[in-house]
Amino acid sequence: MQDLNVALVTGSSSGMGFETALLLARTGFHTYASMRNLEKSKNITEIASTEKLPLQVVQLDVNDDRTVKDAIHKIAAEKKRIDVLVNNAGYGLFGSLEDLSIEEIKAQFETNFFGVIRVTQQVLPVMRKQSSGTIVNVSSVGGSIGLPVLSAYHSTKFALEGLSESMSYE
């Protein structure tokens, strides 16, 4: 029997990451549902167990080099490949620019933009070695238009759009 394709989804404890990880597992991918806080893994692991899905939870905080490297190393050691990376981890910071601190804005970029870079840089050598792979960067309409009280969030998504377009040529 051929091994399943392998997917890694960041930010799988809730929302789109949660649903994406389950969808990939349900459609035949061995899925690593990653999350910063493993205490939030109960729901996804219960569903995976009940449905007998090929899904494992792995700790990965996109803001922490060590957990990113450890998670990618674990997946590569266990499965020898990563076919799909879904960079989903992120959050929205609400507030007008004048009311947000520079620290809050930097934290928004650290997660929503630099987190994508951190994970992607670790996954790319695995994908290059296997000569294939797909990277999906979850953005937002906020990467194309700006709205009030979302300047920090939209800035990260505009940056992510530019990064994604440039990466597609690389």
Backbone torsions as a table, in degrees:
resi	resn	phi	psi	omega
1	MET	NA	132.7	179.7
2	GLN	-71.7	140.9	176.3
3	ASP	-64.1	150.4	177.7
4	LEU	-71.7	152.3	169.2
5	ASN	-64.2	152.8	-173.8
6	VAL	-113.5	131.8	178.1
7	ALA	-124.4	145.8	173.3
8	LEU	-123.3	127.2	178.7
9	VAL	-121.5	121.4	176.7
10	THR	-85.7	153.1	177.9
11	GLY	66.7	47.0	-174.0
12	SER	-92.9	6.6	-177.1
13	SER	-75.9	-20.0	-179.1
14	SER	-161.2	173.5	170.9
15	GLY	61.1	-141.5	-176.4
16	MET	-64.3	-34.9	178.7
17	GLY	-64.9	-42.2	177.2
18	PHE	-58.5	-52.0	-177.5
19	GLU	-67.3	-37.9	179.4
20	THR	-65.8	-42.8	178.9
21	ALA	-61.2	-44.3	178.5
22	LEU	-64.7	-42.6	179.5
23	LEU	-61.0	-45.3	179.5
24	LEU	-63.0	-43.2	178.6
25	ALA	-64.3	-40.3	179.8
26	ARG	-68.0	-22.4	-179.2
27	THR	-102.0	13.9	169.8
28	GLY	104.4	6.4	175.4
29	PHE	-89.9	139.2	166.7
30	HIS	-75.6	111.7	-169.4
31	THR	-108.6	130.8	171.3
32	TYR	-100.9	110.0	178.7
33	ALA	-91.0	107.2	-175.7
34	SER	-98.6	150.5	178.4
35	MET	-157.6	153.4	179.8
36	ARG	-68.8	-43.9	-174.0
37	ASN	-112.8	106.1	-177.9
38	LEU	-66.3	-15.2	176.2
39	GLU	-66.1	-16.0	178.8
40	LYS	-94.0	13.1	-175.0
41	SER	-91.4	-4.4	-173.5
42	LYS	-56.9	-49.0	-176.7
43	ASN	-61.2	-48.0	-175.8
44	ILE	-69.7	-35.9	179.4
45	THR	-71.2	-34.9	176.4
46	GLU	-64.7	-43.7	178.4
47	ILE	-63.8	-45.8	-179.9
48	ALA	-60.7	-40.4	179.0
49	SER	-67.2	-47.7	-179.8
50	THR	-59.6	-42.6	-177.4
51	GLU	-90.3	0.1	-178.0
52	LYS	54.2	49.7	-178.1
53	LEU	-88.5	148.3	175.9
54	PRO	-79.9	73.4	-175.6
55	LEU	-134.2	132.9	175.6
56	GLN	-125.2	144.9	174.6
57	VAL	-94.9	137.7	178.3
58	VAL	-136.1	140.5	178.0
59	GLN	-76.7	131.0	176.8
60	LEU	-158.3	114.9	174.8
61	ASP	-104.8	113.7	-175.1
62	VAL	-60.5	-14.3	178.6
63	ASN	-94.5	3.8	-173.8
64	ASP	-125.8	107.7	-178.1
65	ASP	-51.9	-43.3	-175.5
66	ARG	-63.6	-46.9	-178.2
67	THR	-67.7	-32.8	177.1
68	VAL	-64.7	-51.6	-179.7
69	LYS	-61.1	-43.5	-179.9
70	ASP	-61.7	-43.8	-178.8
71	ALA	-65.6	-45.8	-179.4
72	ILE	-65.0	-41.9	177.8
73	HIS	-60.8	-43.8	179.4
74	LYS	-59.6	-47.2	-178.5
75	ILE	-64.8	-46.7	-179.5
76	ALA	-63.2	-37.5	178.9
77	ALA	-68.8	-40.2	-177.9
78	GLU	-76.9	-42.3	-170.8
79	LYS	-112.6	-12.3	179.3
80	LYS	64.9	11.0	-178.4
81	ARG	-165.4	160.4	168.6
82	ILE	-140.5	112.5	-176.5
83	ASP	-89.7	-31.8	-177.5
84	VAL	-137.2	131.7	171.5
85	LEU	-118.6	124.2	174.3
86	VAL	-111.8	105.7	177.2
87	ASN	-82.7	94.3	-175.0
88	ASN	-112.2	-25.0	-174.3
89	ALA	-56.4	135.0	178.3
90	GLY	171.0	175.0	177.5
91	TYR	-154.9	163.8	178.8
92	GLY	-104.9	129.9	177.0
93	LEU	-105.1	119.2	-178.4
94	PHE	-100.4	139.8	176.1
95	GLY	148.9	148.7	176.9
96	SER	-70.2	152.3	-175.8
97	LEU	-54.9	-40.5	-177.5
98	GLU	-68.8	-19.7	-179.2
99	ASP	-95.0	-13.3	-179.2
100	LEU	-89.4	141.4	175.8
101	SER	-81.2	157.3	176.9
102	ILE	-61.1	-32.4	178.4
103	GLU	-65.2	-41.0	177.7
104	GLU	-64.0	-40.7	-179.3
105	ILE	-68.8	-41.8	176.7
106	LYS	-61.8	-40.3	178.5
107	ALA	-63.7	-38.2	177.3
108	GLN	-61.5	-45.5	177.7
109	PHE	-67.1	-38.1	-179.1
110	GLU	-57.6	-44.8	-179.3
111	THR	-78.7	-56.0	-169.5
112	ASN	-75.1	-25.7	-177.9
113	PHE	-115.1	-59.6	-177.6
114	PHE	-67.5	-27.0	174.4
115	GLY	-61.8	-40.5	176.7
116	VAL	-62.4	-45.2	179.5
117	ILE	-62.0	-46.2	-177.5
118	ARG	-57.5	-48.0	-178.4
119	VAL	-70.2	-45.1	-177.4
120	THR	-61.6	-41.9	179.3
121	GLN	-61.7	-29.9	178.1
122	GLN	-80.7	-30.7	-177.6
123	VAL	-82.4	-34.1	-175.4
124	LEU	-54.1	-43.6	178.9
125	PRO	-61.3	-33.9	177.5
126	VAL	-65.6	-45.8	-179.7
127	MET	-66.5	-39.9	178.6
128	ARG	-63.9	-40.3	179.7
129	LYS	-61.6	-37.4	-180.0
130	GLN	-90.1	-1.0	177.7
131	SER	62.1	26.6	177.3
132	SER	-166.0	164.9	176.6
133	GLY	153.7	156.7	179.3
134	THR	-128.1	132.7	177.6
135	ILE	-117.5	125.9	178.0
136	VAL	-115.4	117.8	176.5
137	ASN	-101.3	116.5	-178.1
138	VAL	-78.5	116.7	179.7
139	SER	-112.5	-141.3	-174.5
140	SER	-166.9	161.0	169.8
141	VAL	-57.8	-23.3	176.4
142	GLY	-66.1	-4.8	172.9
143	GLY	-90.8	-2.6	-179.5
144	SER	-120.5	-29.2	179.5
145	ILE	-136.0	149.5	177.6
146	GLY	-103.7	146.8	178.0
147	LEU	-130.2	158.8	179.1
148	PRO	-61.8	152.2	178.6
149	VAL	59.2	15.1	176.7
150	LEU	-129.7	25.7	-174.7
151	SER	-60.2	-41.6	-179.6
152	ALA	-67.3	-48.5	179.2
153	TYR	-59.7	-50.0	-178.3
154	HIS	-62.6	-36.3	177.1
155	SER	-59.6	-40.6	179.2
156	THR	-67.0	-36.5	-178.5
157	LYS	-75.5	-34.7	172.5
158	PHE	-61.7	-44.3	178.8
159	ALA	-62.0	-41.4	179.5
160	LEU	-64.0	-38.3	176.7
161	GLU	-61.1	-45.1	178.5
162	GLY	-64.3	-43.5	177.3
163	LEU	-60.0	-46.6	-177.4
164	SER	-62.8	-43.2	179.1
165	GLU	-63.2	-44.9	178.9
166	SER	-63.1	-43.4	178.9
167	MET	-60.7	-34.7	-177.6
168	SER	-62.2	-27.1	177.3
169	TYR	-84.7	-23.3	-179.8
170	GLU	-77.7	NA	NA
